[in-house]
Amino acid sequence: EFGRVTREAVYSFRARVALFNKDYALAKSDCKKVIDSGAYELIPNYEDLFNSVERGYMSKECIFMTYNSYNPPYCNGNPALIYFVGRGVTGGWGGEVPTYDLVNEYEVKDPRKVHTILSHGDIFPKKDGNEEVHDYTGYDNFTKLQSRKHYVDHFRRPDAGLKQTDWSYYHIRYADVLLMYAEAEVRKTGTVPSVAAINAVNQVRKRAGLSDLPSVTTNTKDAFLNAILIERGHEFFYEGNRKIDLIRFNKYAQ
């Protein structure tokens, strides 16, 4: 039954739609059902979400995702990887190029940064004992950066390329539910956030090894919502959420 749609996956998706459509009561209620189910939790290591099948894809943080496995006769490549991984040694097309603005978004020592952004010159071990050195020169990648979340290390590429891998795509994970709950709650009440809303955001921050939100971001509704938008960026960059988030916060045109 692994990988099938669960009741909590339905609640999570409906909460996302309700939040976008400004039905904050429904969004909060659906998120609360997922939280209260006790079936999901944040895993300790953010890196494992993207680099481990057992500790990431199959963990209690994953609410719903599209699972891939090694099956060469039926697999003709993963478009997301081929398009978004850097050119050169890994054979991608280099389409997912982070900006310096994105790099500067992160707080100092936020480990999510290094697990979201690859840099020119980064080195990874290969299964044959050699090293895979990333070289982003020679084409129009002016920042010399790439998406780390779309990179699969050499140990998970049977033919060394990007066609037969187990890289899988999260549609929704528990961190998203926690941040949606906090957002829906404060938008519903229109007042300063409750302790429960603040704790939901701080759970995500603590997993990243960061301190709790400073009081200046929790003493007004607008400051708290802005803190949530920032946190959603740090947590979900390159997972397909940012455009919808910016539209919902009326910042996409900017």
Phi and psi restraints in degrees (value plus and minus 20) as a CYANA .aco file:
   2 PHE   PHI     -83.5   -43.5
   2 PHE   PSI     113.0   153.0
   3 GLY   PHI      76.6   116.6
   3 GLY   PSI     -27.1    12.9
   4 ARG   PHI     -96.8   -56.8
   4 ARG   PSI     141.9   181.9
   5 VAL   PHI     -89.8   -49.8
   5 VAL   PSI     110.6   150.6
   6 THR   PHI    -125.7   -85.7
   6 THR   PSI     148.1   188.1
   7 ARG   PHI     -78.5   -38.5
   7 ARG   PSI     -60.6   -20.6
   8 GLU   PHI     -87.9   -47.9
   8 GLU   PSI     -51.7   -11.7
   9 ALA   PHI     -84.2   -44.2
   9 ALA   PSI     -59.9   -19.9
  10 VAL   PHI     -84.7   -44.7
  10 VAL   PSI     -65.5   -25.5
  11 TYR   PHI     -79.8   -39.8
  11 TYR   PSI     -61.7   -21.7
  12 SER   PHI     -84.5   -44.5
  12 SER   PSI     -65.0   -25.0
  13 PHE   PHI     -86.9   -46.9
  13 PHE   PSI     -59.7   -19.7
  14 ARG   PHI     -85.6   -45.6
  14 ARG   PSI     -55.8   -15.8
  15 ALA   PHI     -82.5   -42.5
  15 ALA   PSI     -60.2   -20.2
  16 ARG   PHI     -83.0   -43.0
  16 ARG   PSI     -63.5   -23.5
  17 VAL   PHI     -87.5   -47.5
  17 VAL   PSI     -63.2   -23.2
  18 ALA   PHI     -82.4   -42.4
  18 ALA   PSI     -59.9   -19.9
  19 LEU   PHI     -82.5   -42.5
  19 LEU   PSI     -62.7   -22.7
  20 PHE   PHI     -85.2   -45.2
  20 PHE   PSI     -55.4   -15.4
  21 ASN   PHI    -109.8   -69.8
  21 ASN   PSI      -9.4    30.6
  22 LYS   PHI      46.8    86.8
  22 LYS   PSI       3.2    43.2
  23 ASP   PHI    -113.6   -73.6
  23 ASP   PSI      57.5    97.5
  24 TYR   PHI     -91.3   -51.3
  24 TYR   PSI     -50.1   -10.1
  25 ALA   PHI     -84.4   -44.4
  25 ALA   PSI     -64.9   -24.9
  26 LEU   PHI     -87.0   -47.0
  26 LEU   PSI     -61.9   -21.9
  27 ALA   PHI     -80.7   -40.7
  27 ALA   PSI     -65.7   -25.7
  28 LYS   PHI     -84.3   -44.3
  28 LYS   PSI     -64.2   -24.2
  29 SER   PHI     -81.5   -41.5
  29 SER   PSI     -64.1   -24.1
  30 ASP   PHI     -86.8   -46.8
  30 ASP   PSI     -60.7   -20.7
  31 CYS   PHI     -83.9   -43.9
  31 CYS   PSI     -59.4   -19.4
  32 LYS   PHI     -83.6   -43.6
  32 LYS   PSI     -56.5   -16.5
  33 LYS   PHI     -83.1   -43.1
  33 LYS   PSI     -60.5   -20.5
  34 VAL   PHI     -87.6   -47.6
  34 VAL   PSI     -63.7   -23.7
  35 ILE   PHI     -83.1   -43.1
  35 ILE   PSI     -66.2   -26.2
  36 ASP   PHI     -91.9   -51.9
  36 ASP   PSI     -35.8     4.2
  37 SER   PHI     -84.5   -44.5
  37 SER   PSI     -47.1    -7.1
  38 GLY   PHI      52.7    92.7
  38 GLY   PSI     -13.2    26.8
  39 ALA   PHI    -104.7   -64.7
  39 ALA   PSI     -34.7     5.3
  40 TYR   PHI    -149.7  -109.7
  40 TYR   PSI     135.1   175.1
  41 GLU   PHI    -179.9  -139.9
  41 GLU   PSI     141.9   181.9
  42 LEU   PHI     -96.6   -56.6
  42 LEU   PSI     115.3   155.3
  43 ILE   PHI     -99.3   -59.3
  43 ILE   PSI     135.9   175.9
  44 PRO   PHI     -85.1   -45.1
  44 PRO   PSI     -56.1   -16.1
  45 ASN   PHI    -132.8   -92.8
  45 ASN   PSI      94.0   134.0
  46 TYR   PHI     -77.6   -37.6
  46 TYR   PSI     -58.8   -18.8
  47 GLU   PHI     -79.4   -39.4
  47 GLU   PSI     -55.5   -15.5
  48 ASP   PHI     -83.6   -43.6
  48 ASP   PSI     -44.0    -4.0
  49 LEU   PHI     -76.0   -36.0
  49 LEU   PSI     -53.4   -13.4
  50 PHE   PHI    -133.6   -93.6
  50 PHE   PSI     -33.1     6.9
  51 ASN   PHI    -137.3   -97.3
  51 ASN   PSI     -14.7    25.3
  52 SER   PHI    -161.5  -121.5
  52 SER   PSI     108.7   148.7
  53 VAL   PHI     -90.2   -50.2
  53 VAL   PSI     -69.9   -29.9
  54 GLU   PHI     -90.0   -50.0
  54 GLU   PSI     -64.6   -24.6
  55 ARG   PHI    -109.6   -69.6
  55 ARG   PSI     -32.7     7.3
  56 GLY   PHI    -135.5   -95.5
  56 GLY   PSI     -93.3   -53.3
  57 TYR   PHI     -78.2   -38.2
  57 TYR   PSI     -58.4   -18.4
  58 MET   PHI    -119.9   -79.9
  58 MET   PSI      -3.7    36.3
  59 SER   PHI    -106.5   -66.5
  59 SER   PSI     154.8   194.8
  60 LYS   PHI     -96.6   -56.6
  60 LYS   PSI     -23.1    16.9
  61 GLU   PHI    -104.2   -64.2
  61 GLU   PSI     -44.7    -4.7
  62 CYS   PHI     -99.2   -59.2
  62 CYS   PSI      94.8   134.8
  63 ILE   PHI    -111.2   -71.2
  63 ILE   PSI     -60.2   -20.2
  64 PHE   PHI    -180.2  -140.2
  64 PHE   PSI     117.2   157.2
  65 MET   PHI    -175.2  -135.2
  65 MET   PSI     144.6   184.6
  66 THR   PHI    -112.1   -72.1
  66 THR   PSI      96.1   136.1
  67 TYR   PHI    -111.5   -71.5
  67 TYR   PSI     116.5   156.5
  68 ASN   PHI    -138.2   -98.2
  68 ASN   PSI     134.3   174.3
  69 SER   PHI    -162.2  -122.2
  69 SER   PSI     148.8   188.8
  70 TYR   PHI     -90.0   -50.0
  70 TYR   PSI      95.5   135.5
  71 ASN   PHI    -175.0  -135.0
  71 ASN   PSI      50.0    90.0
  72 PRO   PHI     -70.9   -30.9
  72 PRO   PSI     -58.4   -18.4
  73 PRO   PHI     -81.7   -41.7
  73 PRO   PSI     -44.0    -4.0
  74 TYR   PHI    -135.8   -95.8
  74 TYR   PSI      -9.3    30.7
  75 CYS   PHI    -143.2  -103.2
  75 CYS   PSI     101.2   141.2
  76 ASN   PHI    -136.2   -96.2
  76 ASN   PSI      16.2    56.2
  77 GLY   PHI      83.5   123.5
  77 GLY   PSI     133.2   173.2
  78 ASN   PHI    -123.9   -83.9
  78 ASN   PSI      89.9   129.9
  79 PRO   PHI     -76.5   -36.5
  79 PRO   PSI     -59.3   -19.3
  80 ALA   PHI     -79.2   -39.2
  80 ALA   PSI     -64.1   -24.1
  81 LEU   PHI     -88.3   -48.3
  81 LEU   PSI     -67.9   -27.9
  82 ILE   PHI     -81.0   -41.0
  82 ILE   PSI     -60.9   -20.9
  83 TYR   PHI     -92.8   -52.8
  83 TYR   PSI     -58.7   -18.7
  84 PHE   PHI    -123.6   -83.6
  84 PHE   PSI     -36.7     3.3
  85 VAL   PHI     -98.8   -58.8
  85 VAL   PSI     127.8   167.8
  86 GLY   PHI     -81.2   -41.2
  86 GLY   PSI     132.0   172.0
  87 ARG   PHI     -89.6   -49.6
  87 ARG   PSI     158.4   198.4
  88 GLY   PHI      77.0   117.0
  88 GLY   PSI    -149.2  -109.2
  89 VAL   PHI     -83.3   -43.3
  89 VAL   PSI     -51.0   -11.0
  90 THR   PHI    -109.8   -69.8
  90 THR   PSI     -33.9     6.1
  91 GLY   PHI      61.1   101.1
  91 GLY   PSI      -0.5    39.5
  92 GLY   PHI    -102.2   -62.2
  92 GLY   PSI    -199.1  -159.1
  93 TRP   PHI    -120.5   -80.5
  93 TRP   PSI     -28.4    11.6
  94 GLY   PHI      53.2    93.2
  94 GLY   PSI      14.9    54.9
  95 GLY   PHI    -107.9   -67.9
  95 GLY   PSI     -33.3     6.7
  96 GLU   PHI    -124.9   -84.9
  96 GLU   PSI      64.9   104.9
  97 VAL   PHI    -125.6   -85.6
  97 VAL   PSI      88.3   128.3
  98 PRO   PHI     -85.4   -45.4
  98 PRO   PSI     134.3   174.3
  99 THR   PHI    -116.7   -76.7
  99 THR   PSI     144.7   184.7
 100 TYR   PHI     -86.0   -46.0
 100 TYR   PSI     -50.8   -10.8
 101 ASP   PHI     -78.7   -38.7
 101 ASP   PSI     -60.7   -20.7
 102 LEU   PHI     -85.1   -45.1
 102 LEU   PSI     -63.3   -23.3
 103 VAL   PHI     -77.1   -37.1
 103 VAL   PSI     -63.0   -23.0
 104 ASN   PHI     -97.3   -57.3
 104 ASN   PSI     -27.4    12.6
 105 GLU   PHI     -85.7   -45.7
 105 GLU   PSI     -50.9   -10.9
 106 TYR   PHI     -97.9   -57.9
 106 TYR   PSI     127.8   167.8
 107 GLU   PHI     -90.3   -50.3
 107 GLU   PSI     136.2   176.2
 108 VAL   PHI     -80.4   -40.4
 108 VAL   PSI     114.2   154.2
 109 LYS   PHI      51.5    91.5
 109 LYS   PSI      -7.3    32.7
 110 ASP   PHI     -93.1   -53.1
 110 ASP   PSI      92.4   132.4
 111 PRO   PHI     -87.1   -47.1
 111 PRO   PSI     -35.6     4.4
 112 ARG   PHI     -86.0   -46.0
 112 ARG   PSI     -42.5    -2.5
 113 LYS   PHI     -83.3   -43.3
 113 LYS   PSI     -69.4   -29.4
 114 VAL   PHI     -91.9   -51.9
 114 VAL   PSI     -41.2    -1.2
 115 HIS   PHI    -116.4   -76.4
 115 HIS   PSI     -11.0    29.0
 116 THR   PHI    -137.1   -97.1
 116 THR   PSI     -49.4    -9.4
 117 ILE   PHI    -145.4  -105.4
 117 ILE   PSI     105.6   145.6
 118 LEU   PHI    -114.6   -74.6
 118 LEU   PSI     126.6   166.6
 119 SER   PHI    -141.0  -101.0
 119 SER   PSI     131.5   171.5
 120 HIS   PHI     -74.3   -34.3
 120 HIS   PSI     110.2   150.2
 121 GLY   PHI      75.6   115.6
 121 GLY   PSI     -27.6    12.4
 122 ASP   PHI     -81.5   -41.5
 122 ASP   PSI     124.2   164.2
 123 ILE   PHI    -143.0  -103.0
 123 ILE   PSI     113.4   153.4
 124 PHE   PHI    -148.9  -108.9
 124 PHE   PSI     125.1   165.1
 125 PRO   PHI     -91.6   -51.6
 125 PRO   PSI     129.7   169.7
 126 LYS   PHI    -127.7   -87.7
 126 LYS   PSI     138.2   178.2
 127 LYS   PHI     -88.3   -48.3
 127 LYS   PSI     -36.0     4.0
 128 ASP   PHI    -110.7   -70.7
 128 ASP   PSI     -13.6    26.4
 129 GLY   PHI      73.9   113.9
 129 GLY   PSI     -32.5     7.5
 130 ASN   PHI    -104.6   -64.6
 130 ASN   PSI    -192.7  -152.7
 131 GLU   PHI    -140.6  -100.6
 131 GLU   PSI     127.3   167.3
 132 GLU   PHI    -127.1   -87.1
 132 GLU   PSI      88.8   128.8
 133 VAL   PHI    -120.6   -80.6
 133 VAL   PSI     103.9   143.9
 134 HIS   PHI    -100.6   -60.6
 134 HIS   PSI     106.5   146.5
 135 ASP   PHI    -145.2  -105.2
 135 ASP   PSI      87.4   127.4
 136 TYR   PHI    -125.8   -85.8
 136 TYR   PSI       5.7    45.7
 137 THR   PHI    -110.1   -70.1
 137 THR   PSI     144.8   184.8
 138 GLY   PHI      73.3   113.3
 138 GLY   PSI     -19.4    20.6
 139 TYR   PHI    -171.5  -131.5
 139 TYR   PSI     159.2   199.2
 140 ASP   PHI     -99.0   -59.0
 140 ASP   PSI      35.5    75.5
 141 ASN   PHI    -128.4   -88.4
 141 ASN   PSI      65.7   105.7
 142 PHE   PHI     -88.4   -48.4
 142 PHE   PSI     -49.1    -9.1
 143 THR   PHI    -104.4   -64.4
 143 THR   PSI     -37.1     2.9
 144 LYS   PHI      36.8    76.8
 144 LYS   PSI      23.9    63.9
 145 LEU   PHI    -148.5  -108.5
 145 LEU   PSI     136.8   176.8
 146 GLN   PHI    -166.0  -126.0
 146 GLN   PSI     150.0   190.0
 147 SER   PHI     -97.4   -57.4
 147 SER   PSI     101.0   141.0
 148 ARG   PHI     -92.7   -52.7
 148 ARG   PSI     -51.3   -11.3
 149 LYS   PHI     -90.1   -50.1
 149 LYS   PSI     -37.5     2.5
 150 HIS   PHI    -118.6   -78.6
 150 HIS   PSI     -19.0    21.0
 151 TYR   PHI    -112.2   -72.2
 151 TYR   PSI     112.3   152.3
 152 VAL   PHI    -132.1   -92.1
 152 VAL   PSI     104.6   144.6
 153 ASP   PHI     -89.5   -49.5
 153 ASP   PSI     146.5   186.5
 154 HIS   PHI     -80.2   -40.2
 154 HIS   PSI     -49.4    -9.4
 155 PHE   PHI     -86.4   -46.4
 155 PHE   PSI     -40.7    -0.7
 156 ARG   PHI    -130.3   -90.3
 156 ARG   PSI      -0.5    39.5
 157 ARG   PHI    -143.4  -103.4
 157 ARG   PSI      73.3   113.3
 158 PRO   PHI     -75.2   -35.2
 158 PRO   PSI     -59.0   -19.0
 159 ASP   PHI    -123.0   -83.0
 159 ASP   PSI      -4.5    35.5
 160 ALA   PHI      54.9    94.9
 160 ALA   PSI     -30.6     9.4
 161 GLY   PHI    -120.3   -80.3
 161 GLY   PSI    -180.3  -140.3
 162 LEU   PHI    -129.8   -89.8
 162 LEU   PSI      -9.8    30.2
 163 LYS   PHI    -105.4   -65.4
 163 LYS   PSI     -64.4   -24.4
 164 GLN   PHI    -132.7   -92.7
 164 GLN   PSI      71.5   111.5
 165 THR   PHI    -155.0  -115.0
 165 THR   PSI     149.0   189.0
 166 ASP   PHI    -118.9   -78.9
 166 ASP   PSI      -5.6    34.4
 167 TRP   PHI     -78.8   -38.8
 167 TRP   PSI     110.1   150.1
 168 SER   PHI    -148.8  -108.8
 168 SER   PSI     139.0   179.0
 169 TYR   PHI    -132.6   -92.6
 169 TYR   PSI      99.4   139.4
 170 TYR   PHI     -92.2   -52.2
 170 TYR   PSI     109.8   149.8
 171 HIS   PHI    -112.4   -72.4
 171 HIS   PSI     -59.0   -19.0
 172 ILE   PHI    -178.8  -138.8
 172 ILE   PSI     118.8   158.8
 173 ARG   PHI    -152.8  -112.8
 173 ARG   PSI     149.2   189.2
 174 TYR   PHI     -81.6   -41.6
 174 TYR   PSI     -53.6   -13.6
 175 ALA   PHI     -77.6   -37.6
 175 ALA   PSI     -55.8   -15.8
 176 ASP   PHI     -85.0   -45.0
 176 ASP   PSI     -62.2   -22.2
 177 VAL   PHI     -82.3   -42.3
 177 VAL   PSI     -62.6   -22.6
 178 LEU   PHI     -81.6   -41.6
 178 LEU   PSI     -64.6   -24.6
 179 LEU   PHI     -92.2   -52.2
 179 LEU   PSI     -55.2   -15.2
 180 MET   PHI     -85.1   -45.1
 180 MET   PSI     -59.8   -19.8
 181 TYR   PHI     -79.0   -39.0
 181 TYR   PSI     -67.3   -27.3
 182 ALA   PHI     -82.5   -42.5
 182 ALA   PSI     -62.7   -22.7
 183 GLU   PHI     -85.6   -45.6
 183 GLU   PSI     -66.3   -26.3
 184 ALA   PHI     -83.1   -43.1
 184 ALA   PSI     -58.7   -18.7
 185 GLU   PHI     -83.6   -43.6
 185 GLU   PSI     -67.1   -27.1
 186 VAL   PHI     -94.5   -54.5
 186 VAL   PSI     -52.1   -12.1
 187 ARG   PHI     -88.8   -48.8
 187 ARG   PSI     -55.0   -15.0
 188 LYS   PHI     -87.4   -47.4
 188 LYS   PSI     -65.2   -25.2
 189 THR   PHI    -100.9   -60.9
 189 THR   PSI     -50.3   -10.3
 190 GLY   PHI      51.4    91.4
 190 GLY   PSI      -6.7    33.3
 191 THR   PHI    -141.0  -101.0
 191 THR   PSI    -191.9  -151.9
 192 VAL   PHI     -82.3   -42.3
 192 VAL   PSI     130.5   170.5
 193 PRO   PHI     -86.5   -46.5
 193 PRO   PSI     130.2   170.2
 194 SER   PHI     -98.9   -58.9
 194 SER   PSI     149.3   189.3
 195 VAL   PHI     -80.7   -40.7
 195 VAL   PSI     -58.5   -18.5
 196 ALA   PHI     -83.7   -43.7
 196 ALA   PSI     -60.8   -20.8
 197 ALA   PHI     -86.3   -46.3
 197 ALA   PSI     -63.6   -23.6
 198 ILE   PHI     -83.9   -43.9
 198 ILE   PSI     -62.9   -22.9
 199 ASN   PHI     -82.7   -42.7
 199 ASN   PSI     -54.9   -14.9
 200 ALA   PHI     -82.4   -42.4
 200 ALA   PSI     -63.3   -23.3
 201 VAL   PHI     -88.5   -48.5
 201 VAL   PSI     -62.0   -22.0
 202 ASN   PHI     -85.5   -45.5
 202 ASN   PSI     -48.0    -8.0
 203 GLN   PHI     -79.5   -39.5
 203 GLN   PSI     -62.8   -22.8
 204 VAL   PHI     -86.9   -46.9
 204 VAL   PSI     -60.8   -20.8
 205 ARG   PHI     -87.0   -47.0
 205 ARG   PSI     -60.3   -20.3
 206 LYS   PHI     -84.8   -44.8
 206 LYS   PSI     -56.0   -16.0
 207 ARG   PHI     -81.1   -41.1
 207 ARG   PSI     -51.2   -11.2
 208 ALA   PHI    -104.5   -64.5
 208 ALA   PSI     -16.7    23.3
 209 GLY   PHI      58.3    98.3
 209 GLY   PSI      -1.4    38.6
 210 LEU   PHI    -119.9   -79.9
 210 LEU   PSI     140.0   180.0
 211 SER   PHI     -95.8   -55.8
 211 SER   PSI     147.5   187.5
 212 ASP   PHI     -80.8   -40.8
 212 ASP   PSI     138.9   178.9
 213 LEU   PHI     -75.6   -35.6
 213 LEU   PSI     115.2   155.2
 214 PRO   PHI     -86.7   -46.7
 214 PRO   PSI     132.5   172.5
 215 SER   PHI     -79.8   -39.8
 215 SER   PSI     -47.8    -7.8
 216 VAL   PHI     -83.6   -43.6
 216 VAL   PSI     -42.4    -2.4
 217 THR   PHI    -114.7   -74.7
 217 THR   PSI     -23.0    17.0
 218 THR   PHI    -139.7   -99.7
 218 THR   PSI     -18.5    21.5
 219 ASN   PHI    -113.3   -73.3
 219 ASN   PSI     -23.1    16.9
 220 THR   PHI    -161.0  -121.0
 220 THR   PSI     136.8   176.8
 221 LYS   PHI     -80.7   -40.7
 221 LYS   PSI     -69.1   -29.1
 222 ASP   PHI     -84.6   -44.6
 222 ASP   PSI     -60.6   -20.6
 223 ALA   PHI     -84.4   -44.4
 223 ALA   PSI     -58.4   -18.4
 224 PHE   PHI     -88.9   -48.9
 224 PHE   PSI     -62.7   -22.7
 225 LEU   PHI     -83.3   -43.3
 225 LEU   PSI     -58.9   -18.9
 226 ASN   PHI     -84.4   -44.4
 226 ASN   PSI     -58.1   -18.1
 227 ALA   PHI     -84.5   -44.5
 227 ALA   PSI     -56.6   -16.6
 228 ILE   PHI     -86.2   -46.2
 228 ILE   PSI     -63.5   -23.5
 229 LEU   PHI     -80.5   -40.5
 229 LEU   PSI     -62.3   -22.3
 230 ILE   PHI     -83.2   -43.2
 230 ILE   PSI     -64.9   -24.9
 231 GLU   PHI     -83.8   -43.8
 231 GLU   PSI     -59.5   -19.5
 232 ARG   PHI     -82.5   -42.5
 232 ARG   PSI     -57.9   -17.9
 233 GLY   PHI     -82.2   -42.2
 233 GLY   PSI     -71.7   -31.7
 234 HIS   PHI     -80.4   -40.4
 234 HIS   PSI     -55.4   -15.4
 235 GLU   PHI    -100.1   -60.1
 235 GLU   PSI     -55.7   -15.7
 236 PHE   PHI    -140.3  -100.3
 236 PHE   PSI     -12.9    27.1
 237 PHE   PHI     -69.9   -29.9
 237 PHE   PSI     114.4   154.4
 238 TYR   PHI      50.0    90.0
 238 TYR   PSI       1.7    41.7
 239 GLU   PHI    -134.6   -94.6
 239 GLU   PSI      -9.1    30.9
 240 GLY   PHI      68.2   108.2
 240 GLY   PSI      -6.0    34.0
 241 ASN   PHI    -123.6   -83.6
 241 ASN   PSI     -39.1     0.9
 242 ARG   PHI     -85.1   -45.1
 242 ARG   PSI     -63.2   -23.2
 243 LYS   PHI     -81.0   -41.0
 243 LYS   PSI     -67.0   -27.0
 244 ILE   PHI     -84.5   -44.5
 244 ILE   PSI     -58.1   -18.1
 245 ASP   PHI     -80.1   -40.1
 245 ASP   PSI     -66.9   -26.9
 246 LEU   PHI     -84.9   -44.9
 246 LEU   PSI     -57.3   -17.3
 247 ILE   PHI     -83.8   -43.8
 247 ILE   PSI     -64.8   -24.8
 248 ARG   PHI     -83.6   -43.6
 248 ARG   PSI     -53.1   -13.1
 249 PHE   PHI    -111.2   -71.2
 249 PHE   PSI     -11.7    28.3
 250 ASN   PHI      39.5    79.5
 250 ASN   PSI      17.6    57.6
 251 LYS   PHI    -142.9  -102.9
 251 LYS   PSI     -18.7    21.3
 252 TYR   PHI     -85.5   -45.5
 252 TYR   PSI     -59.0   -19.0
 253 ALA   PHI     -82.5   -42.5
 253 ALA   PSI     -54.0   -14.0
